[in-house]
Amino acid sequence: MERMERFELQPDRDLLDPHFESYKLSLDPCPSFTCAPDNFPCPSIQIRHAADHQFSFQHSKLFGSTNLLHGDPWNPDLVFMLDPVGPRVLHVEFEAQGVNATPFLNEVWAAPSGLKNTKAGDYNPSLVFASSGLALITDGSGMVFIASTGDRQEGVAWKSEFHDEICGSNRPFVLSSAQVSSDSIQDEKPNRQSCLHCVIQYVEDKASLEGLKPGVVPESSNYVNVAEWMTFLHSGGGWTLERVRRFVLLGSTDYLQLSKSGEHLICSTDKPLSLIFDSSGQLEEEESISDAIGPSEESPEALPSFYWYQNPEDIAVWVVLPKTAVKKDLKVEMKPRSMKVLFQGQPVFQGSLWRILDGDSMSWTLEEGKLEINVTKANEGLIWQRFLETVQDDGEEIGNPTMIDSIVESIHARADAGPPVPSLNADQLEECDAFPEDASTLYIFESTQNKVVAKASLSGHKHLFNLQITADGPAAICLRYDVDGLVWQPENSGERSITTRHCGTFQALGYVQASKEMRKFSAAAPDMSYVALVDRVRHVYIYRQPTAIAAECDLRNRKSGQKVSQIAKQQVITLGNTDEIVGVWATAKTLVILTASSLQCIRI
């Protein structure tokens, strides 16, 4: 059985600033320009909220992620607004370099008349751009539209080329990602088909979900996140739906994107994802060889030999052994640069450590089949990227030390049920045992093999937000590392492999965002020059990247007396009304804010 690849997100030290101190409040004004009331779509934009029967956490999160402003990855200065009434798409026209004129809304697309009315429980409309000339829109009620946009900079009307209720007549959904594969829509060669991939998402009662087999979803869970990967082909006769793959995500998800090639689904979730339906018929063939699609993971080789947890000062390592194990069965060798554990003469794990330990603070205990090793870091405050130096030999990092008791109990319970039973992966814990924000995993699902081929633990690295920094690739993901926000860009490194590159850092953003209890949106410019944290109403906080101070300015730290060469500015903007903010988008020079009754462009 082929072993699933484990990879790690390795920060680029050149993009980290260990000497960053803090943001300095700036009183410099940020000019703001408001759309004229007679050009605004309606007196008040009414976004849709969850109905009474949509009471789960998954429903709340999906409705809470609504953003009615969208940028164009191929034209970073273009911003589009979704009007739920219709729905329709409006181009936000402003002078991109200076925002020195009142913004104007120009309609570029509207849903055809005669569609069914929205009902309680429908989602808000969504928009994604698949290429420089193609967009997908959903009305939130179950209808998807494929529209040819032409040159979007010209602001011409978009032309609908396809629309259908692709999930049935009573199943609304939102769009997450779309990509046109290498045979692009502009390909002029005859007999070539263009391939459009898109991913949609919705929350469904497990009793109503087709293809769901018993045991995939725990009995305690009534609602599950569902993602469907749909493939459309285009020929002379227009677009046709060619293939549908349906996934169940047992937990919540913060990131759901297609790779640039359209061959990989990249998903961040706190539970494994399960492929439950494939219209091509390949599901039955692959079920017997898949080692990582969901809770049915069976390969002992794919499971860690130990679990570990770290805080800024200490590290705890656990090895799950038979309940009958005694100390004389064990040999534990602990050194500042290496560690070895033998059980009944056989190695459990061994190897060089990622960094150095304090040799005077090492201890281990054995209690009812749980070996616990406690050590202290030689460099306190340093966050280890892994425990062992070699990735392939490393264990599984967990986000909270209280999880280990549930892991040990589950493994022993399964062992008592009969041999052979492999260890339990930490990703398979029930919702009551897991810590979703601390124990997420990044999964890579590959189209040709029709299974998860790689995963990386995001344990301890809380998701902050997503941002689009490339034109034709997936969105980047910003994760908290210590106090900073590190930006990771998934990229194709070969025909069938994905790498994640550390491409930017927002200093202290993890710490700052955690303090914003009223935050609703986070938005960053494509060039990562600033990030904006936006409250539900009124307040906008802008954090700029550090910039050099003029040589003639002698600015020094009050405590150390050292000269300060760079300064990072924070600006606070208070909007003129108390309406709920329903959309935010950031360009390099402009921050666009949409409330229920106004559209404002703030010059950055």
C-alpha positions, -999 to 999 in steps of 0.1 A, spaced: 0 0 0 14 34 -10 21 56 19 6 91 19 32 119 18 36 141 48 51 175 42 56 206 63 53 244 59 88 256 63 91 294 70 117 314 51 138 331 77 146 359 54 109 369 56 109 370 94 118 400 115 127 390 151 134 426 160 99 439 151 86 458 181 51 472 175 28 493 153 28 530 159 -6 548 158 -6 573 129 -29 603 127 -23 608 90 -57 611 73 -71 585 48 -93 603 23 -126 586 18 -150 589 -11 -187 577 -10 -208 564 -38 -237 589 -46 -270 577 -31 -288 579 -65 -262 554 -79 -264 529 -50 -285 498 -59 -312 502 -33 -319 520 0 -305 490 20 -288 458 10 -304 429 27 -280 399 31 -295 365 38 -291 349 72 -295 313 84 -331 300 87 -344 285 119 -336 250 108 -299 260 100 -287 261 136 -254 242 134 -219 257 136 -212 248 100 -243 268 89 -232 298 110 -197 298 96 -208 295 59 -233 324 63 -208 344 83 -183 342 55 -204 362 31 -185 390 13 -204 409 -14 -172 426 -28 -148 406 -51 -115 416 -68 -103 405 -102 -70 385 -98 -61 393 -135 -67 430 -129 -58 438 -93 -73 473 -94 -108 461 -104 -135 455 -78 -169 441 -83 -200 442 -61 -227 415 -58 -263 428 -54 -284 400 -38 -315 413 -56 -315 397 -90 -287 388 -84 -265 411 -104 -229 421 -106 -218 458 -106 -184 471 -115 -170 496 -89 -155 523 -110 -129 546 -93 -96 562 -102 -73 534 -91 -42 555 -85 -56 582 -63 -93 576 -56 -99 613 -62 -134 609 -75 -167 596 -63 -170 559 -70 -196 548 -95 -214 515 -99 -220 502 -134 -240 470 -139 -221 444 -160 -243 413 -155 -277 404 -142 -295 371 -138 -322 365 -164 -358 372 -154 -381 344 -146 -359 326 -120 -376 312 -89 -378 334 -58 -354 329 -29 -366 310 1 -356 308 37 -323 291 41 -308 301 7 -272 314 8 -260 348 -4 -248 350 -40 -211 344 -48 -187 351 -76 -153 337 -87 -132 344 -117 -119 313 -135 -97 330 -161 -91 365 -177 -124 361 -196 -146 338 -176 -166 342 -144 -189 320 -124 -218 333 -104 -244 316 -82 -276 332 -70 -273 313 -36 -306 294 -44 -290 266 -64 -284 281 -98 -249 286 -113 -241 308 -142 -210 306 -164 -204 341 -180 -180 353 -207 -167 387 -194 -145 398 -223 -119 424 -212 -132 433 -177 -112 465 -177 -135 479 -204 -166 474 -182 -186 458 -210 -216 436 -203 -210 400 -195 -227 373 -216 -242 342 -199 -231 310 -216 -245 284 -192 -269 282 -163 -284 252 -145 -293 239 -110 -263 216 -109 -271 202 -74 -308 197 -79 -338 219 -74 -337 222 -36 -300 225 -28 -284 260 -26 -246 264 -25 -218 289 -26 -188 290 -49 -153 285 -34 -129 282 -64 -127 278 -101 -98 272 -126 -96 267 -164 -71 240 -172 -43 242 -197 -66 240 -227 -78 275 -221 -110 291 -233 -91 312 -258 -74 281 -275 -80 285 -312 -69 250 -322 -97 229 -337 -111 198 -318 -97 210 -285 -120 211 -255 -117 236 -228 -119 222 -193 -134 243 -164 -131 231 -128 -151 246 -100 -157 237 -63 -189 245 -46 -198 242 -9 -229 237 12 -241 223 45 -264 193 44 -283 170 67 -265 137 66 -299 119 61 -304 137 28 -269 132 14 -267 108 -15 -238 84 -16 -231 86 22 -223 52 36 -229 42 72 -201 50 96 -185 78 76 -202 105 98 -204 100 136 -239 94 150 -236 126 171 -233 148 139 -265 157 121 -250 183 97 -219 180 76 -199 203 53 -201 191 17 -179 201 -12 -185 192 -48 -158 193 -75 -174 198 -108 -158 196 -142 -173 213 -173 -162 208 -209 -166 233 -237 -168 225 -273 -188 240 -303 -221 232 -286 -213 252 -253 -206 240 -218 -216 206 -205 -212 191 -170 -188 162 -174 -179 150 -139 -190 154 -103 -171 144 -72 -187 148 -38 -167 151 -6 -178 151 30 -158 173 53 -163 160 88 -152 193 104 -152 230 96 -130 243 67 -112 276 63 -96 270 29 -110 252 -2 -92 259 -34 -82 243 -67 -46 243 -79 -35 263 -109 -35 232 -131 -70 222 -119 -57 188 -109 -56 192 -71 -81 201 -45 -64 218 -15 -84 218 17 -77 230 53 -100 213 78 -99 200 113 -112 165 103 -104 143 73 -124 146 41 -141 116 25 -149 111 -12 -184 96 -12 -195 100 -48 -178 101 -82 -199 102 -114 -170 87 -134 -174 54 -114 -138 55 -102 -148 56 -65 -153 18 -62 -119 11 -78 -100 34 -55 -116 26 -22 -96 -5 -17 -62 12 -23 -69 47 -8 -49 52 25 -61 87 34 -95 96 21 -113 95 54 -120 78 86 -113 44 71 -76 50 71 -61 15 76 -24 17 69 -1 14 100 27 29 80 8 61 75 4 67 112 29 85 135 51 65 159 47 92 185 28 124 193 42 156 206 32 190 219 52 222 224 48 256 242 74 283 240 96 266 267 89 229 269 81 199 247 61 168 257 64 135 237 40 106 240 43 70 227 13 47 230 23 12 241 4 -19 252 -13 -15 286 8 -43 299 41 -26 291 65 -22 321 96 -1 325 120 -30 319 106 -33 284 118 2 276 151 19 268 150 56 264 181 75 254 178 113 256 205 137 244 205 174 236 207 167 199 191 132 195 166 108 210 159 71 208 131 49 222 133 11 222 104 -12 232 114 -48 239 145 -42 219 128 -29 188 131 9 179 99 29 182 116 60 169 150 75 168 169 103 151 185 137 154 163 165 168 153 196 148 169 219 174 188 215 207 173 205 241 184 214 276 203 182 287 196 188 325 158 188 323 149 155 306 126 130 323 102 102 313 74 82 329 53 52 320 17 48 331 -9 23 318 6 20 283 15 57 279 52 67 277 56 104 284 88 122 278 93 158 291 121 180 279 130 217 278 142 237 248 177 251 250 164 282 232 132 292 250 107 309 228 118 292 196 88 274 179 100 241 165 88 233 130 91 195 137 105 173 165 129 151 145 152 165 119 140 141 92 104 148 81 97 112 71 105 99 106 87 127 125 57 122 148 23 139 148 21 173 166 -11 179 184 -26 213 193 -36 207 229 -20 183 254 -54 172 268 -60 154 235 -35 127 243 -57 110 268 -84 105 243 -59 92 217 -45 67 242 -80 55 253 -92 51 217 -61 31 207 -64 8 237 -101 4 232 -96 -7 195 -67 -30 206 -90 -47 231 -116 -53 203 -92 -76 185 -59 -77 165 -46 -63 144 -56 -27 151 -34 3 141 -30 34 161 -56 61 158 -47 93 139 -53 125 159 -73 138 130 -100 111 137 -111 123 171 -147 132 177 -158 168 178 -160 169 216 -123 158 218 -108 180 191 -97 216 191 -106 227 155 -86 259 155 -55 243 168 -56 209 150 -63 216 114 -46 197 85 -39 208 50 -49 180 26 -39 177 -11 -64 156 -32 -50 146 -66 -74 141 -95 -57 113 -114 -52 91 -84 -86 102 -70 -74 103 -34 -55 124 -9 -18 121 -17 -3 145 9 -11 163 40 6 188 64 -2 194 100 -13 230 108 -14 222 145 -10 253 166 -11 276 135 -45 293 135 -61 303 102 -62 341 99 -76 348 64 -71 340 27 -58 365 0 -53 364 -37 -18 374 -47 -15 356 -81 -37 359 -112 -42 323 -122 -35 303 -91 -53 295 -59 -56 319 -31 -28 322 -5 -35 313 31 -24 333 61 -16 313 92 -5 324 127 31 314 136 38 326 171 26 362 170 31 368 132 9 361 103 27 340 76 14 339 41 17 306 22 11 302 -16 3 267 -29 20 261 -62 24 233 -88 59 219 -85 53 192 -111 26 175 -131 11 159 -100 27 176 -70 20 207 -49 43 227 -28 36 255 -4 59 286 -4 62 311 23 59 343 4 52 370 29 48 380 66 25 403 84 44 412 116 25 405 148 -8 401 130 -16 369 149 -14 387 181 -32 418 168 -61 399 152 -67 379 184 -74 411 202 -101 422 178 -132 405 192 -156 424 170 -137 416 138 -158 404 108 -134 407 78 -96 406 72 -84 419 39 -49 423 25 -36 440 -6 -23 417 -33 12 432 -29 9 426 9 17 462 16 -10 464 43 -38 444 59 -71 457 72 -91 443 101 -127 453 98 -153 452 126 -189 443 120 -198 480 122 -180 513 119 -143 506 127 -115 497 103 -79 491 115 -52 493 89 -17 479 96 10 488 71 43 470 65 74 486 81 89 514 60 123 531 63 127 563 82 144 592 66 181 594 75 178 629 89 152 617 115 169 606 147 142 583 162 153 561 191 138 535 213 130 550 247 141 520 267 172 508 248 183 540 232 189 522 199 181 541 167 150 530 150 154 526 112 119 514 103 84 521 115 52 502 110 21 524 111 -14 516 123 -44 537 113 -79 537 127 -108 547 105 -144 553 118 -171 551 92 -199 576 91 -228 552 97 -236 523 120 -249 499 93 -235 464 92 -205 460 69 -213 433 43 -182 435 20 -146 444 20 -119 443 -7 -83 456 -7 -63 467 -37 -27 482 -35 -40 518 -33 -77 514 -22 -97 498 5 -134 494 -6 -160 491 22 -196 481 15 -222 486 42 -259 479 40 -265 515 27 -233 529 13 -201 521 -7 -169 538 4 -134 539 -12 -106 547 12 -73 559 -3 -44 540 12 
